[in-house]
Amino acid sequence: MKINVYCKNIDQKLEVEAGCSLADIACSLGDKLPFNPICCRVNNKTEALDFVLYQPKLIEFQDKTAGSGPRVYTRSLCMMLYRAVAEILPGTQLTIEHSISHGYYCRLGGYTSVSQEVVDRLLAYMHALVDRDLPFERHQDLTADVCAIFERQGLVSKARLLRTIRELYTTYYTLDGISDSYYGALAPSTAHIGVFNLLPYKEGFLLMPFDPADPSRAAMPIEQEKMYKAFTDYLQFNHIVGVSDVGELNTYVQHHRAADLINVAEALHEKALARISDDITARYRDGGARIVLISGPSSSGKTTTTKRLAIQLMTNLLKPQMISLDDYFVDRDRTPRDHTGDYDYESLYALDLAQFNADLTAILAGEEVELPTYNFELGKREYRGKRIRLDSNSILLIEGIHGLNPELTSHIPEVMKYRVYVSALTTLSIDDHNWVPTTDNRLLRRIIRDHKYRGTSAEETIRRWPSVRRGEEKWIFPYQENADAMFNSSLIFELGVMKDEAETVLRSVPYDVVEYAEAYRLRKFLSYFLPINTSLIPSTSVLREFLGGSSFKY
């Protein structure tokens, strides 16, 4: 039986045999596809190339650089690394912890450091896997049987997670005799994963995928000492409370211990802010730190962090006054655009720098200044009678994504400034080989916030997210190591808290738009978390900035 398939890549309908795979169609297209596909969107949902078609579909092939391609590439690369560890260091536990320095930080159980010799052996074996062109074979079996497979391989965290989500069947992959699972598609074979590197780093090593700017070479690491320490500090906390992965978090929820975890995690936030406040106060009393610049990427919780820091400073007998850089956005029709034509809200020049500097100069001179308020729904700056004046023991807190950019406050002496970088550095893992991406955490926060408070649909937020990420890479991340202090605003339990509301908003994304692929992926991701009652969250929590119910005014 023949079926019709519309291929967006060539803008044509194709008549194909029912029961053929996406790989078969890609092969039949030959040179009509100008790239080697690694996955495909089928009715705006990402599928592996072994996906079989029985009904008419809309398809769009993707290479490793586009759409879901980079994620497919990275997942496949992680499984190749696991296969290499199983061969070179049998019985050794591999943990892929988090992204850092343009790569992914990995540890080996029982190793306090990883030598260049070990790294070289792993790398050579991975390249041999590429040369052998081995398939990533997808299977689906009863969850109990899959758990047994993982336990035999020592993948305890995977089995624990599967038992907590209680799905009847589970999809997993095999590669050259070993099994593993990932929350998304893998490449057809190892030959598709030819560009990567391994580098010794701290107690472990970095897994470096291809460089997005030049996919023909592996990414190069950058120095992120402060970021590494922030991750490490929080990982130690995870270890102390016994929640390092989603399976352990779900176990807490099942045993009605979520409230205990929430109380401890919120106390950790409070303690970190108290330390930063004490450091600022010490510098203030030495004649410096008259301005505190609080920066971070979108949805990192900068606003709530600023308000909580202000309370801590008040306990140190200082008088904080706050300014949000968001209120200095130019009117929407004057906003710069990026190379795609989208509004570039992450650009430094999306701010009215002239007005901001004029107001800042006047404030520091002791004058009373009326501050603007930005109306996000109208895309215009308004004046509503909000005034500010500094007096004795006053300290100015300026919050916004460009706080650490030297150009923003170039006319202010360095001794007068204290810089705080805020980000949601998620240290929770799904399991030993699947981490919780920090960007996914922030995106979910933003989807909920934009829907509740900015009149923006999940579809629109997802559509704009690539532009946001490009802006962060250009305007925010290059300056993060300038910070005097880093504050990790992530909360180990937050995805369980956001789950129900996020899923509801994500379901509103229609099937017939390309953003559905990302909405579906995020829903799949959230399916691993058991829900946590939002009533357990304190009114001062950073999560209240997104969920509502905060005791702070925004």
LINWO-V11788 format. One line per field, one symbol per residue. phi: phi as a letter, one per 20 degrees, with the letter a starting at -180 (. if undefined). psi: psi as a letter, one per 30 degrees, with the letter a starting at -180 (. if undefined). burial: + if it has 9 or more other C-alpha atoms within 8 Angstrom, else -. A space follows every 10 residues. Layout:
phi = ???
psi = ???
burial = ???
This chain:
phi = .ececedfgd lbececfgnf effffgfffl ffefbefdab edlmcfcffe fddccgbecb fcefedlegg fgffgfffff ffffffeecg neeecdeaea lmcceccdgn debcffffff ffffffffff fflefeeecc cgggffgfff ffenefffff fffeelefdc ebccblndda cberfdffbf ffdedabccg blecbdedff fgfbfecffd fcfbffffff ffgffffgff emcdbfgfff fgffeldfff ffffffffgf ffffffgfff fffgfeodle cdddcrfgme ngffgffffg fffffemddf cdcdfgfdgf ggfdffdefe nffdfefgef eeffffffff ffffeneece efceeffemc ecdcnecbbe cgmfcedddr fdgefgffcf eeggfedcdc ddbeefdfdf bfdceefgff gfffgfgfff ffccmdffgf fffeggfgff fffeddffdf ffffbdceef cgdfffffgf ffffffffff fecfffgfff gfffgfffdf fcffffeffe fffffdennf eeed
psi = kklkkkjeeg hlkkjlkkfl leeeeeeffb ffjgljkfak kjhhkkllfg kkkflklklj kkaffkcfee eeeeeeeeee eeeeeeeeik fkkkkjelkk hgakkklkkf kflkleeeee eeeeeeeeee efhkkjkklk lkeeeeeeee eefgieeeee eefffhkelk kllkjhflll klhllllelf ffifjllkkk kbfblkjjal jefifflklk llkheeeeee eeeeeeeeee fhjfleeeee eeeeghgeee eeeeeeeeee eeeeeeeeee eeeefggahf kjjjlllkgf geeeeeeeee eeeefggljk kkkkfffgkl kefgkllaff flkiffkegf kieeeeeeee eeeffglkkk klkkjeefhl klkggjlkkk akgkkkjjkl fgefjffehf fkkeffkkkk kkliijfkke afgjljkeee eeeeeeeeee eefggkleee eeefeeeeee eeeefeefge ffkfkkkjfl kffeeeefee eeeeeeffkl fglffeeeee eeeeefffkk kkkfffklff kffffeflgk flk.
burial = --++++++-- -----+-+-+ +++-++---- --+---++++ +++++++++- +-+--+++++ +++++--+++ -+++++++++ ++++++---- -+-+++++++ ++++++++-- +--+----++ +++-+++-++ --++-+---- +++--+++++ +---+-++++ +++++----+ +++++---++ ----++++++ +++-++++++ +-++++++++ +---+-+++- ---+--++-+ +--++--++- --++++++++ +++---++-- ++--++--+- -+++-+++-+ +-++---+++ +++++++-++ ++++++++++ -+++-+-+++ +++++-++++ +---++++-- -+-++++--+ +++--++-+- -++--+++++ +++++---++ +-+----+++ ---+++++++ +++++--+-- -----+++++ ++++++++++ ++++++++-+ ++++++++++ +--+--+++- ++-++-++-- +++-+++-++ +-+--+++++ -++++++++- -++-++--+- ----++++++ ++++-+-+++ ++----+-++ +++++++--+ ----
